[in-house]
Every structure is written in structure tokens, then in C-alpha cells.
Amino acid sequence: MNGDHLVFTGDLINKGPDSAGVVEMARELGASCVRGNHEDRILLLRNEMIATKTFLEEEDIGKNLYSERQLNERALARTLSEEQANWLYNCPVILDVGQVPGMGQVVVVHGGVVPGVELEKQDPSLVMTMRTIDMDTHVPSASSEGLNWAKVSSTDLNATLGDANYKKLYDKHQTILEKSLKATSDDPRSELMTVIYGHDAKTSLKIRTYTKGLDSGCVKGGKLTAFVIEEDGKQEIVQVKCHKHSKD
């Protein structure tokens, strides 16, 4: 509708039969985006192909040197126009939306953020790929093993060792922090942060107070999810059924 603004949580490409078409649609809609791990990999590959003068070749010489996945990704890199690639290059790893009524500071990422680390000091690679945090080392991981990053509080990393409900801890901590701020702030919620993310289809749609996980497995025949925020802060989930594209 007029006045709406779309924000994509990453992985627009390499997730269906027409990646270039998806990027073009996003551009035409004037959407914003964050860089996902798939965009990052394809853009790096595209740069490498241009540098080695293989980008303009219609197909790769010595196909036996590449796996099927690598050949598919090289073909995908060639389908992106310069304008589409530049649009993806300009997608930040972390998009700071700003203050939203009832949500505090809202940021959008693809994978996650490390609790307790300032946004400016987050590792871009981890922000695009992380799913969990190893509670022994406190190191983020793309693996599904460990505790989900969104379940941990920003200051309770040491205190939560062994607690298996990591995401809920993040929300619990934010709730406790909000209560403590009520004594000193007229608007304590505005001093908190809500993180909206994709990437983690295994846990599917996870809407909590301060974390909003939107990947609901569209590529595997699940659903495509939109988290709609009205001007007054009212929230709504809208989903559509997807055709299965992934053969995994």
C-alpha cells in the first residue's frame, strides 16, 4: 500500500528459480535490505570472477574443477546485472531502523547479534551467519548446536551457563531491565533494543517481545512471513504459502 516500506532480512538470492527477478522487484519497490550469507558469498564470488576474467564467459571451462553447487552459484552470479549487484552491495549487515513505538530501538540483521556487544563492534561475518552461541566459549556459531543467540540476555552470559532456554532469557533480561529503568526513565522501553532477523529456518517463526525470527522455511515449501509494524507500533504477522524449491 502507499506509504509502506519493505525491509528484507537477507538471502533474497539463491533461494528460488529467479534470484535476479527477486532483486529487481525489491529495487522497483524501493525496499531496504540487510546482507545475508548468500548475498555475501555470491557477491564475493562475482568479484573473484570479474578479477579472473571469467565473469563474461557463458559457461565455465573445466567444469570438472567445480562442484555442482559451485557451478550453480557461478551461473547465478552471472545473472545479476551491475545495477542489481550494486544494490545488493549497498545492503548493510545491520540496519538500524531507529525508535519504534513499543519496541525501543529496532535493528534488522540476517543471522543475529552477540549480546553485550555494541552494534559498531559486531563481527559482520557472525551477524550474517550465527544461529547459536557456545555457552562454554561464548563464541557464536552458524551451527544449530548450542543455545540460540536470541535466548541469551545481553549481560547474563556467565549467569546462564547450562540454561537451555536461551532466547527466553534474552527477553527475560530485557523485561527485568525495563522494570529497573522505570525508576529513572519516563520511557524505559525506548532504551531497549528489539532485533528482527531471518536465517534460522530450523526454529521457524519465533516472535518474542525483543526478538523476532521470521524465517519460516519458504524455500522448502513452508511460508513466507512478513512482520508488519504500523505507524502507531501495532504489530501483525502476515504469511503466504510457498512452493518447495529446495531439493534438500
N, C-alpha and C positions, 0 to 999 in steps of 0.2 A: 504494500500500500504506500501511497505518497507519504514521505516523511520517515519511512522505515529505513534502518541502516543495518546491513548484514555484516556479521563478523564470522569468518570461518576459522575453526580451531586447528587447521593444518591437515596435511595428507589429502589435498584436493586431487593429486595426481597419483597414477599407479594403483588406482583403486577401482578401475572400471574400464570400459571399452573406448572411451573418448576423453582422455585427460585434457587434451588441448581445448576441447569444447567446453569442459567444465571451467577451465581457467578463463576462457573468453567470456563465458556467461558471467562469471564473478566480476570481471573487468567492466563489462557492459552495465552491470547493476551498481557499479561504484562501491563494491564491497570492500571491507577491510579483511585482513588475514593475519595469521601467525605462521611462521615456518615450521613445518613438520619434518620428521626424519626422512620421509620420502622426497619431499621437495629438496631438502638439503643434499641428499645423495644424488638425485638426478641433476641438480644444478652444478655440483662439483664434477660429475661425470661429463656434463655438457662442456664445461670449461676445459677439461682434460682433452676431450675430443677435438675441440677447436685448436688447442695448443699443439696437438699432434697431427693436425690437418687431416683428420678422419671424419670430421663432422659432416662435410659435404658429400661424402661417399653415399651412394644409395643403399648399399649394404656393406657389411664388414668383410674384409678379406681375411682369410684364415679363421673361419668360423669355429674351427676345432679348438681355437685358443680360448674360447669363451663358453661359459655355461649357458643353458637356455635362459636363465634369469638375466644374466648379463646382456645377452643379445636382445632380450625384450626391453631392457632398460636403455640400451643404446638406441634402439628403434624409437622408444618414447622420447628420448632427448632430442631426436631429430624432428619430431612432430611439433615441438614448441617453437613458435615464431619468436623473433627477437623481442617483440613487444610483450609477448606472454612471459618469456623468461625474465625480462626486466621487471615485470610486475611481481613475479614470484621472488626475485632478488630483494625487492623492497618490502617484503613481508617481514616484520620484526620477529625475533624469537619470543619476546614478551611484549604484549600490547597492554599498555596502561590505559584503561578506559576512563578512569577517574572516579569521582564520587557518584554513587547511585543510591537513591533513597532506600533506606532499609538494608543496604548491603555493604556500606562503607566503601573503601577503595576497591574497585573491581579490576582484576587483571585477567588476561586471556593468554594461555600457553597451550602447547600441544601435549607435552608429557606431564610435567609437574614442576614444582619448585621445592628447593631444600628449605625446610622450616628453620627459621632463625637466621637466615642469610639475606642480606639486603638484595633487592632486585638487581641493582647495578653490579653486584658481585656474584650473581648466579653464573654457573658454568653453562654456556649456550648449548653444548652437546648434551648435557644432562637434562636440561629443560626440555629438549626435544624428544628424549628417549626414555626418561625414567618412568618406572612403574612402582617400584618399591624402594625401601631403604633397609639395608642390612643393619639390624639392631645391635650386632656385635661391633661393627666397624663404623656405623653411621654413614656409610658410603652408599649413595644412590645407585640403582641398578635398573637396566632395562628388563631384567628377569622378573617373572611373576613370583619368584621365591622371596621370602621376607615379608615385611609389613608395608602395606600401601602407604605411599608418602602422605596422602591426604588425610590419613588417620592419625598422624602424629601432631602434637602441639608444637608451636614454634619455640617453646622454651623447655619442654619436658622430655627431650631426647634421652637423657640419662635416667629420668624417673620412670620411663615407660618400658624399660627392658623387660621382655617376656610377656608384655600385654599384647594379645593377638588382635585387638580391635583398634587398629592404628588410625583409620580415618575418623572414627567417632571421637578419638582422643583429641584430634585437631579441633573439631567442633566444640568439644567439651572445654578445651583450653580457651578458645575464643569466647565462649559463653562466660567462663569464670573471669576472664579479662574484662569483658563488657561490664560485669557486675562491679568489679573493682574500680572501673573508670567512672561509674555513676556518681561517685563522691566528688570527683574533680572535673567532670566534663558535662556540659549541657547536652551533648550529643555523642555518647560513648560509641555507638555503632559506627559513626563516621571515622573513628580512629582504628577500626579493624579492617581486615582485608579478606575479600572473597575471591577465590581462584576458580575460573572456568577452564576446563581442559577437555581433551579428547583422548586419542591414543590407546586407551585401555579397554578394548572390546571385551576382554575376558570377564571383567567385572560388570560390564554393560552400563546401563543408565544408573548413575548414583547421584541423587540430588540431596545434599545436606545443606545445613544453614550457611556454611562458609566454604564449601567445595561443591562444584557442580561438574560431574563427569558425564559427558554427552555421547561418547562413542557407544553406539548400540548395535554394532555388528552389521551395518548396511551391506558391506561388500560380501558378506557371507549369507545374505538373504534375510538379515534382521531388519532393523528400522533405521531411518534417518531422522535424527532428533534436532529440533530447534528449541532453544531456551529463550522464550520471548520475555523481554522486560519492557513494560510500558513506561511512559514518561513519569508517572507517579510512583514507579517502583513495583507495581503489580507484576507478578511473575506467572508464566504459563508454559507448559510443555506441549509442543505440537510434534506429532510423529507421522511419518508415512512409511508404508511397507516398501521394501527394496527387492529387486531381483537379485538372485545369487550370481555373483560374478567370480568369486574366488573358487578355485578348484581344491583348496586345502581342506 
